[in-house]
Amino acid sequence: MGRGKIEIKRIENATNRQVTFSKRRGGLLKKANELAVLCDARVGVVIFSSTGKMFEYCSPTCSLRELIEHYQTVTNTHFEEINHDQQIFVEMTRMRNEMEKLDGGIRRFTGNDLSNLTLADINDLEQQLEFSVTKIRTRKHQLLNQQVDNLRRKEHILEDQNSFLCRMINENHQAAAMGGGDVKMVAEMAPVLSMLTAPASYYGGEESSSTALQLPPPLQHAVDAAAAAAGFRLQPTQPNLQDPGCSSSSFHAAAGHGLQLW
């Protein structure tokens, strides 16, 4: 029983169309090869699929270029050569048009050159601007929340340091009543003083190191008294304040800088 005839028209199903293309392409190239071998003919076949993929066949005795040149000689036709200058001019024209479109879009986003826009274009432009403003505000709130978290973290650290210093002073007062408590207080407060004189990055902020140590006057006098009783004295770590000839006014002017036990 023979095969039935099929209607020659485009196959709508993509899968069936691809299968049929592969089968018939192979058959066509096979027939071209048989014709070239059996009849000593010069055959050239070029096939482009629907996706743009190229398939070609040429007789073993020649090349496809030779066949094309022979075709041009026989038919007295010549393919137009590519003009590189013209191609560059076309590309420059395309890029210039694209740049003009971008410039026009920037002007419309800034509220200029709106006379040629229709109502639908203006509505689209408004929606785009509202979307952009929403994204900008979201990023702004993120940065503000980060800053607030850093300030709260720094506040907790300073509160803990303040509580520790107050506890040390109370313990020193109780020990002083019984005698010999100053040395113990200075030894226990040494880590706290080094932490207070740490750079601002220790707290997660960006403040200057000049504000790293700011003690109230009563607390400062208590620390000085404890250090003097223990045989220590607080000396500024700045090089220009370590000179023994520095005046007391210079010392108090540098009270905001780091201090070390000496």
matplotlib code that plots the C-alpha trace (Angstrom):
import matplotlib.pyplot as plt

x = [0.0, 1.6, 2.0, -0.7, 0.0, 0.3, -0.7, 2.2, 1.7, 3.4, 3.3, 1.8, 3.2, 6.7, 7.9, 6.6, 8.0, 11.5, 11.4, 10.3, 13.0, 15.7, 14.5, 14.0, 17.2, 19.2, 17.4, 18.1, 21.8, 22.0, 20.4, 22.8, 25.8, 24.5, 23.9, 27.5, 29.1, 27.0, 26.8, 30.1, 28.1, 29.1, 26.4, 26.1, 23.3, 22.8, 19.9, 18.8, 16.5, 13.7, 16.0, 18.7, 21.1, 22.9, 23.5, 25.6, 26.9, 29.3, 30.7, 34.0, 35.7, 35.2, 34.4, 31.3, 33.1, 34.1, 30.5, 29.3, 31.9, 31.0, 27.3, 28.1, 30.1, 27.4, 24.5, 26.6, 25.5, 27.7, 26.9, 27.1, 30.4, 30.3, 31.2, 32.9, 32.5, 28.8, 28.5, 30.3, 28.0, 24.9, 26.2, 27.0, 23.5, 21.9, 24.0, 23.1, 19.4, 19.7, 21.5, 18.8, 16.2, 18.1, 18.5, 14.8, 14.0, 16.3, 14.6, 11.2, 12.2, 13.4, 10.0, 11.2, 10.1, 6.6, 4.7, 4.9, 3.7, 0.2, -1.9, -1.0, 2.8, 2.5, 0.7, 3.4, 6.1, 4.3, 4.2, 7.9, 8.7, 6.5, 8.2, 11.7, 10.7, 9.5, 12.8, 14.7, 12.7, 13.0, 16.8, 16.7, 14.8, 17.2, 20.2, 18.3, 17.5, 21.1, 22.2, 19.7, 20.8, 24.5, 23.5, 21.5, 24.4, 26.8, 24.3, 24.2, 28.1, 28.4, 25.7, 27.6, 30.8, 29.2, 27.6, 31.0, 32.7, 30.1, 30.3, 34.1, 33.8, 31.3, 33.6, 36.6, 34.7, 33.8, 37.3, 38.8, 36.8, 38.6, 41.9, 44.0, 41.3, 42.8, 45.4, 42.7, 40.5, 43.2, 44.2, 40.5, 39.9, 42.9, 41.1, 38.2, 40.5, 42.1, 38.7, 37.6, 40.6, 40.0, 39.3, 35.7, 35.6, 35.4, 31.9, 30.8, 30.6, 32.7, 33.3, 36.7, 39.0, 39.0, 35.6, 36.6, 37.1, 34.8, 34.4, 32.3, 34.5, 33.6, 34.4, 37.6, 38.8, 38.0, 40.1, 43.0, 42.8, 42.8, 45.7, 47.7, 47.1, 48.3, 51.5, 50.3, 49.5, 47.5, 49.5, 48.1, 49.3, 49.7, 53.4, 53.3, 51.8, 54.4, 56.9, 57.4, 57.4, 53.8, 51.5, 48.4, 46.2, 47.6, 46.8, 43.2, 42.9, 43.8, 41.5, 39.4, 42.4, 43.4, 45.0, 47.3, 48.7, 52.3]
y = [0.0, 3.2, 6.4, 9.0, 12.4, 15.2, 18.8, 21.1, 23.9, 25.2, 22.8, 24.6, 22.4, 23.5, 20.0, 18.4, 21.2, 20.8, 17.0, 17.3, 20.0, 17.7, 14.7, 16.5, 18.5, 15.3, 13.9, 16.9, 17.0, 13.2, 13.7, 16.6, 14.4, 11.5, 13.9, 15.3, 11.9, 10.0, 12.7, 14.6, 17.7, 20.8, 21.2, 23.7, 23.8, 26.4, 26.0, 28.4, 27.2, 29.2, 30.0, 31.4, 28.4, 27.7, 24.3, 23.9, 21.3, 21.6, 19.1, 17.5, 18.8, 22.5, 25.0, 27.0, 30.3, 29.0, 28.0, 31.5, 33.2, 30.8, 31.7, 35.5, 35.0, 32.9, 35.2, 38.4, 39.6, 40.9, 41.1, 44.6, 44.9, 46.1, 49.8, 50.2, 53.9, 53.7, 51.1, 53.4, 56.3, 54.2, 53.1, 56.7, 57.7, 55.0, 55.9, 59.6, 58.8, 56.7, 59.4, 61.9, 59.6, 59.3, 63.1, 63.5, 61.0, 62.8, 66.2, 64.7, 63.2, 66.7, 68.2, 69.8, 69.2, 67.9, 69.8, 66.8, 64.2, 62.8, 62.2, 58.5, 59.4, 61.8, 59.2, 56.7, 59.3, 60.0, 56.4, 56.0, 59.0, 57.8, 54.4, 56.0, 58.2, 55.2, 53.4, 56.5, 56.9, 53.2, 53.5, 56.7, 55.0, 52.1, 54.5, 56.4, 53.1, 52.1, 55.3, 55.0, 51.5, 52.7, 55.5, 53.2, 50.7, 53.5, 54.7, 51.2, 51.0, 54.4, 53.6, 50.4, 52.3, 55.0, 52.3, 50.6, 53.8, 54.8, 51.3, 51.7, 55.1, 53.7, 50.8, 53.1, 55.3, 52.3, 51.0, 54.5, 54.5, 51.4, 52.5, 51.2, 51.2, 53.7, 51.3, 48.7, 51.2, 52.4, 48.8, 48.0, 51.2, 50.8, 48.7, 51.1, 54.1, 52.3, 51.5, 55.2, 56.3, 53.9, 55.4, 56.2, 53.2, 51.0, 52.3, 51.8, 55.5, 58.1, 60.8, 62.3, 60.8, 64.2, 63.3, 59.8, 60.7, 63.3, 62.8, 65.0, 67.2, 65.2, 61.9, 63.4, 64.6, 61.3, 59.4, 61.9, 61.5, 57.7, 57.7, 60.1, 58.0, 54.9, 56.6, 57.0, 60.1, 60.6, 61.9, 63.0, 60.7, 63.6, 64.1, 67.9, 67.5, 65.1, 67.8, 68.2, 72.0, 72.0, 74.2, 72.9, 75.0, 73.0, 69.8, 70.9, 72.0, 68.5, 66.8, 65.6, 63.5, 60.0, 59.6, 56.9, 55.8, 56.7]
z = [0.0, -1.1, 0.9, 0.4, -1.0, 1.4, 0.7, 0.0, 2.5, 5.6, 8.5, 11.5, 14.3, 15.1, 16.1, 13.0, 10.8, 12.3, 11.8, 8.2, 7.5, 8.8, 6.8, 3.5, 3.9, 4.3, 1.2, -0.9, 0.0, -0.7, -4.1, -4.9, -4.1, -6.2, -9.1, -8.8, -8.6, -11.2, -13.8, -13.1, -12.6, -10.6, -8.0, -5.2, -2.6, 0.1, 2.6, 5.4, 8.1, 9.6, 12.5, 10.2, 10.4, 7.1, 5.5, 2.3, -0.1, -3.0, -5.6, -4.5, -7.7, -7.0, -4.2, -3.6, -4.4, -7.8, -8.5, -7.5, -9.7, -12.6, -12.1, -12.2, -15.5, -17.2, -16.2, -16.5, -13.0, -10.2, -6.5, -5.0, -3.1, 0.5, 0.8, 4.2, 4.2, 3.6, 6.3, 8.8, 7.8, 8.3, 11.7, 12.7, 11.6, 13.7, 16.8, 16.3, 16.2, 19.3, 21.2, 20.2, 21.6, 24.9, 25.1, 24.5, 27.3, 29.7, 28.9, 29.5, 32.8, 33.9, 32.9, 29.6, 26.0, 26.8, 24.1, 21.6, 24.1, 24.1, 27.2, 27.2, 27.0, 29.9, 32.0, 31.3, 32.2, 35.5, 36.4, 35.7, 37.9, 40.7, 40.6, 40.7, 43.6, 45.5, 45.1, 46.1, 49.3, 50.2, 49.9, 52.0, 54.8, 54.8, 55.3, 58.1, 59.9, 59.7, 61.3, 64.0, 64.8, 65.0, 67.4, 69.6, 69.8, 70.7, 73.4, 75.0, 75.0, 76.7, 79.2, 80.2, 80.5, 82.7, 84.9, 85.3, 86.3, 88.8, 90.4, 90.6, 92.3, 94.8, 95.6, 95.9, 98.4, 100.5, 100.4, 101.1, 104.3, 105.4, 103.7, 100.8, 98.1, 95.7, 94.2, 93.6, 91.8, 89.5, 88.6, 87.8, 85.8, 83.6, 81.0, 81.0, 80.4, 77.5, 76.1, 76.4, 74.6, 71.7, 68.2, 67.2, 64.9, 68.1, 68.6, 65.0, 64.3, 62.5, 65.1, 65.7, 68.3, 70.1, 71.6, 72.7, 76.4, 78.0, 81.7, 84.0, 86.4, 89.5, 87.9, 86.4, 89.8, 91.4, 88.8, 89.2, 92.9, 92.8, 90.3, 92.5, 95.6, 93.9, 92.6, 89.0, 87.0, 83.8, 80.9, 77.5, 74.7, 72.2, 71.4, 71.9, 75.4, 76.8, 77.4, 81.2, 80.6, 79.3, 81.3, 83.1, 80.7, 77.8, 79.6, 80.2, 76.6, 75.5, 77.9, 75.0, 73.6, 74.7, 78.2, 79.4, 82.8, 83.3]

ax = plt.figure().add_subplot(projection="3d")
ax.plot(x, y, z, "-o")
ax.set_aspect("equal")
plt.show()
